[in-house]
Amino acid sequence: MHIVLGALAIIVTVLILLNRLADAGIDRGGFNPFPWRRRHTWRSKLDANPLFLLEDPKEIAALLAVGVAKIDGDMSSEEKRALLAEFESTFAPSNGVVPPNSSDRVFTYLATRKCC
């Protein structure tokens, strides 16, 4: 009988401590390891440097081209147009059809950003 009372006392103590943690503002769901892994993976992708998430070589080439063009400061609209024309002529698809997930959008986005 004393073992059952000890087990019940431990359960009640744990529940009271979890209730006190919830009152203090600590989320009890944070102790669950399964959602923690998912949150940790998402947070690591969110906090990562966006340059390391680039996978397409065209995006990396566009980034380097814009970086080189912005060494002396912001680019003028003529420089942006010339760089975009050079990029389009260099990396134009062979059949003339631009796929919907094209690096042109990435290049245009990178060229119009204020900061690298």
SVG drawing of the C-alpha trace seen along z (x, -y; Angstrom):
<svg xmlns="http://www.w3.org/2000/svg" viewBox="-2 -55 36 57">
<polyline fill="none" stroke="black" stroke-width="0.4" points="0.0,0.0 2.8,-2.4 4.2,-1.9 0.9,-2.9 0.8,-6.0 4.3,-6.9 3.5,-6.5 0.4,-8.7 2.4,-11.3 5.0,-11.4 2.3,-11.8 0.6,-14.6 3.9,-16.3 4.8,-16.2 1.3,-17.5 1.6,-20.4 5.0,-21.3 3.8,-21.2 0.9,-23.4 3.3,-25.9 5.5,-25.9 2.4,-26.7 1.5,-29.5 5.0,-30.9 4.6,-31.1 6.6,-28.0 4.8,-25.9 4.4,-22.3 4.4,-21.3 8.0,-22.3 8.9,-19.1 7.5,-16.9 10.5,-15.7 8.5,-15.1 7.3,-18.7 10.6,-20.0 12.5,-18.3 10.2,-19.8 10.4,-23.3 14.2,-23.0 14.6,-22.0 12.3,-24.9 14.2,-27.4 17.6,-26.2 16.4,-26.8 14.9,-30.2 18.0,-31.4 20.4,-30.1 22.1,-32.4 20.0,-32.6 23.1,-32.3 23.6,-28.7 20.1,-27.7 20.7,-28.4 20.8,-25.3 20.4,-26.4 23.8,-27.4 22.0,-30.1 20.8,-31.8 24.4,-31.7 25.7,-33.2 23.0,-35.9 24.0,-36.6 27.7,-36.9 27.0,-39.1 24.9,-41.5 27.5,-41.4 30.3,-42.4 28.1,-45.1 27.3,-46.5 30.9,-46.7 31.2,-50.4 27.7,-51.2 24.2,-50.9 23.6,-50.1 21.9,-52.6 18.9,-51.6 21.1,-51.4 23.5,-49.0 20.6,-46.9 19.2,-46.7 22.7,-45.9 23.3,-43.2 19.9,-41.7 20.3,-41.6 23.8,-40.0 22.3,-37.4 19.4,-36.6 21.7,-36.3 24.2,-34.1 21.7,-31.8 18.9,-31.7 17.3,-28.3 18.0,-26.5 14.4,-26.1 13.5,-29.8 10.8,-28.9 11.6,-30.2 10.4,-27.8 8.1,-29.3 10.7,-28.8 13.3,-30.8 16.3,-32.5 15.2,-35.8 12.9,-36.5 15.8,-35.8 18.1,-38.1 15.5,-40.8 14.9,-40.5 18.6,-40.6 19.2,-43.6 16.4,-45.7 17.3,-45.0 18.9,-47.8 21.3,-45.7 23.3,-42.6"/>
</svg>
